[in-house]
Amino acid sequence: MDTSTVIMLAAAIVTLVIVYWNSPDAASKGLSATGALILEIIPRMIAAFMLAGLIQAVVPQDVIVRWMGHGSGVKGLLIGMTLGSVTPGGPMTHFPVIASLYKVGIGVGPLVAYLTAWSLFGLQRIIMWEIPFLGPKVVAVRVAVSLFFPFLAGWLSELIWSKLHLHV
């Protein structure tokens, strides 16, 4: 088990003990809510892990490295930005897929460009939430001023990664 998992488990157990000490009924309700959340999330996690495993098995590593590996330059950053913008889903589905791509050779720059674009330009979020609530003008301005952030974040990440990698 890694350190973050141990810390999260310890925090959960301490919180459960404190809540139970103050109100056993509240602790019971909290554990019921936990169970419901687990049942809701499990199908998504299974699908995400299956997709991540299949990506590793199906996509040839040399293709990933050639198109989005370290040193893929502008091409890799633009592909990362594009994929991040159009890939639907939340963190539970994204991070297993991203971890899988990283394991097969995606560069840090394209990976950061992907994640930044996904955070800023998730197409489904823009269509379903931002435009209906904020209107097309506000969304257009937000997207326009944010347009270069994924590229810049990816480029700087690749630059920093290559400097650190050479000196480690």
C-alpha positions in Angstrom: 0.0 0.0 0.0 1.3 3.5 -0.8 1.5 6.3 1.7 -1.5 8.2 0.4 -3.7 5.1 0.8 -2.6 4.6 4.3 -3.2 8.2 5.2 -6.7 8.1 3.7 -7.6 4.9 5.5 -6.3 6.3 8.8 -8.3 9.5 8.3 -11.4 7.5 7.4 -11.1 5.3 10.5 -10.4 8.2 12.8 -13.3 10.1 11.4 -15.6 7.0 11.8 -14.5 6.6 15.5 -15.1 10.3 16.2 -18.5 10.3 14.5 -19.5 7.0 16.3 -18.4 8.4 19.6 -20.6 11.4 19.2 -23.6 9.7 17.5 -23.7 6.0 16.6 -26.8 6.7 14.5 -24.9 9.2 12.4 -22.0 6.8 12.0 -24.5 4.1 10.8 -26.0 6.6 8.3 -22.5 7.5 7.1 -21.6 3.9 6.5 -24.8 3.3 4.6 -24.0 6.3 2.4 -20.5 4.9 1.9 -22.0 1.6 0.7 -24.4 3.4 -1.7 -21.5 5.4 -3.1 -19.3 2.4 -3.6 -22.1 0.6 -5.5 -22.6 3.6 -7.7 -18.9 4.0 -8.5 -17.9 0.3 -8.9 -19.3 0.0 -12.5 -17.5 3.1 -13.6 -14.2 2.0 -12.1 -14.5 -1.5 -13.6 -15.1 0.1 -17.1 -12.2 2.6 -16.6 -9.8 -0.1 -15.5 -10.9 -2.4 -18.4 -10.4 0.4 -20.9 -7.0 1.2 -19.4 -5.9 -2.4 -19.6 -7.2 -2.8 -23.2 -5.4 0.4 -24.2 -2.1 -1.1 -22.9 -2.8 -4.4 -24.8 -4.1 -3.0 -28.1 -2.4 0.3 -28.8 1.2 -0.4 -29.9 3.7 1.3 -27.7 5.7 2.6 -30.7 2.6 4.4 -31.9 2.1 6.1 -28.6 5.8 7.0 -28.4 5.9 8.3 -31.9 2.7 10.5 -31.7 2.8 11.5 -28.0 6.0 10.4 -26.4 8.8 12.5 -25.0 10.2 14.7 -27.7 7.0 14.5 -29.8 7.0 18.3 -29.7 4.1 20.5 -30.9 2.4 17.5 -32.5 2.2 15.6 -29.2 1.0 18.6 -27.3 -1.7 19.4 -29.9 -2.8 15.7 -29.9 -2.9 15.7 -26.1 -4.9 19.0 -26.1 -7.4 17.6 -28.6 -7.9 14.3 -26.9 -8.3 16.0 -23.5 -10.9 18.4 -24.9 -13.2 15.8 -26.4 -12.8 12.8 -24.0 -15.9 12.6 -21.8 -16.0 11.5 -18.2 -14.9 12.4 -14.8 -11.7 11.7 -12.8 -12.7 8.1 -11.9 -12.7 7.2 -15.6 -9.9 9.5 -16.8 -7.0 8.8 -14.4 -6.9 5.1 -15.0 -6.8 5.7 -18.8 -4.2 8.5 -18.4 -2.0 6.2 -16.1 -2.3 3.5 -18.7 -1.1 5.9 -21.5 1.7 7.0 -19.3 2.8 3.5 -18.7 2.9 2.8 -22.5 5.0 5.8 -23.2 3.0 9.1 -23.5 5.3 12.0 -22.7 4.9 14.3 -19.7 4.2 17.3 -21.9 1.3 15.7 -23.9 0.0 14.1 -20.7 -0.1 17.5 -19.0 -1.6 19.1 -22.1 -4.3 16.4 -22.1 -5.2 16.8 -18.4 -5.2 20.6 -18.6 -7.4 20.6 -21.7 -9.7 18.1 -20.1 -10.0 20.3 -17.1 -10.5 23.5 -19.0 -12.3 22.4 -22.2 -14.3 19.3 -21.4 -16.7 19.5 -24.3 -19.5 17.7 -22.6 -19.2 20.1 -19.6 -19.2 23.1 -21.8 -22.3 21.9 -23.7 -24.3 20.6 -20.8 -23.4 23.1 -18.0 -21.5 26.2 -19.0 -23.5 27.3 -22.1 -27.0 26.8 -20.4 -26.0 28.5 -17.2 -23.6 31.2 -18.4 -24.6 31.7 -22.0 -22.5 31.4 -25.2 -20.8 34.8 -24.9 -19.3 34.2 -21.5 -18.3 30.7 -22.4 -16.7 31.9 -25.7 -14.6 34.5 -23.8 -13.6 31.9 -21.1 -12.5 29.4 -23.8 -10.7 32.1 -25.8 -8.6 33.3 -22.9 -7.9 29.8 -21.8 -7.0 28.4 -25.2 -3.2 28.5 -24.9 -3.0 27.2 -21.3 -3.0 23.4 -22.1 -0.3 23.9 -24.7 1.8 26.2 -22.4 1.4 23.8 -19.4 2.4 20.8 -21.6 5.4 22.6 -23.1 6.6 23.9 -19.7 6.1 20.4 -18.2 8.1 18.8 -20.9 10.9 21.4 -20.5 11.0 21.0 -16.8 10.8 17.2 -17.0 13.7 17.0 -19.5 15.8 19.2 -17.3 15.1 17.2 -14.1 15.5 13.9 -16.0 18.9 14.8 -17.2 20.1 15.8 -13.7 18.7 13.0 -11.7 
